Amino acid sequence: MKQAKYEILSDDQSFYGEIPACRGVYANAKSLEKCRKELEETLEEWILFRIHKNLSIPVIDGIDLKICKGNPDRVDLSFFPTTELLWTN
């Protein structure tokens, strides 16, 4: 959420927010707080969708999420020093 960008739309004075690194993650609401909440929910759904479809997720603020299938006990984590692994069965 640190990378979120917000603006007030001139036509209706609502708040628009987006995360440019995550294509398609945006929200629009009457208040900044509601816009932030909706943007957070949209980001969560976007990440879950991409995991479900086995699509890549961009590295943001040094966090590199990788999707791995199988047994996490058999992976040498030294190859992933700055990576958070998401395990699916």
Contacts in CASP RR format, 6 or more apart in sequence:
PFRMAT RR
TARGET T0000
AUTHOR 0000-0000-0000
METHOD contacts of the structure
MODEL  1
MKQAKYEILSDDQSFYGEIPACRGVYANAKSLEKCRKELEETLEEWILFR
IHKNLSIPVIDGIDLKICKGNPDRVDLSFFPTTELLWTN
1 19 0 8 1.000
1 36 0 8 1.000
1 39 0 8 1.000
1 40 0 8 1.000
1 43 0 8 1.000
2 61 0 8 1.000
3 19 0 8 1.000
3 20 0 8 1.000
3 21 0 8 1.000
3 60 0 8 1.000
3 61 0 8 1.000
4 17 0 8 1.000
4 18 0 8 1.000
4 19 0 8 1.000
4 36 0 8 1.000
4 39 0 8 1.000
5 17 0 8 1.000
5 18 0 8 1.000
5 19 0 8 1.000
5 20 0 8 1.000
6 15 0 8 1.000
6 16 0 8 1.000
6 17 0 8 1.000
6 32 0 8 1.000
6 35 0 8 1.000
6 36 0 8 1.000
7 15 0 8 1.000
7 16 0 8 1.000
7 17 0 8 1.000
8 14 0 8 1.000
8 15 0 8 1.000
8 16 0 8 1.000
9 15 0 8 1.000
9 16 0 8 1.000
9 28 0 8 1.000
14 28 0 8 1.000
14 29 0 8 1.000
14 30 0 8 1.000
14 35 0 8 1.000
15 28 0 8 1.000
15 29 0 8 1.000
15 30 0 8 1.000
15 31 0 8 1.000
15 32 0 8 1.000
15 34 0 8 1.000
15 35 0 8 1.000
16 26 0 8 1.000
16 27 0 8 1.000
16 28 0 8 1.000
16 35 0 8 1.000
17 26 0 8 1.000
17 27 0 8 1.000
17 28 0 8 1.000
17 35 0 8 1.000
17 39 0 8 1.000
18 24 0 8 1.000
18 25 0 8 1.000
18 26 0 8 1.000
18 27 0 8 1.000
18 39 0 8 1.000
19 25 0 8 1.000
19 26 0 8 1.000
19 39 0 8 1.000
19 43 0 8 1.000
21 58 0 8 1.000
21 60 0 8 1.000
22 43 0 8 1.000
22 46 0 8 1.000
22 58 0 8 1.000
22 60 0 8 1.000
24 46 0 8 1.000
25 39 0 8 1.000
25 42 0 8 1.000
25 43 0 8 1.000
25 46 0 8 1.000
26 39 0 8 1.000
26 42 0 8 1.000
27 35 0 8 1.000
27 36 0 8 1.000
27 38 0 8 1.000
27 39 0 8 1.000
27 41 0 8 1.000
27 42 0 8 1.000
28 35 0 8 1.000
28 38 0 8 1.000
29 35 0 8 1.000
29 37 0 8 1.000
29 38 0 8 1.000
47 57 0 8 1.000
47 65 0 8 1.000
49 55 0 8 1.000
50 56 0 8 1.000
50 57 0 8 1.000
51 57 0 8 1.000
51 67 0 8 1.000
51 86 0 8 1.000
51 88 0 8 1.000
54 67 0 8 1.000
57 65 0 8 1.000
62 82 0 8 1.000
63 82 0 8 1.000
63 84 0 8 1.000
64 80 0 8 1.000
64 82 0 8 1.000
64 83 0 8 1.000
64 84 0 8 1.000
65 83 0 8 1.000
65 84 0 8 1.000
65 85 0 8 1.000
65 86 0 8 1.000
66 80 0 8 1.000
66 83 0 8 1.000
66 84 0 8 1.000
66 85 0 8 1.000
66 86 0 8 1.000
67 86 0 8 1.000
67 88 0 8 1.000
68 75 0 8 1.000
68 85 0 8 1.000
68 86 0 8 1.000
68 87 0 8 1.000
68 88 0 8 1.000
69 87 0 8 1.000
69 88 0 8 1.000
69 89 0 8 1.000
70 87 0 8 1.000
70 88 0 8 1.000
70 89 0 8 1.000
72 85 0 8 1.000
72 87 0 8 1.000
75 85 0 8 1.000
77 85 0 8 1.000
END
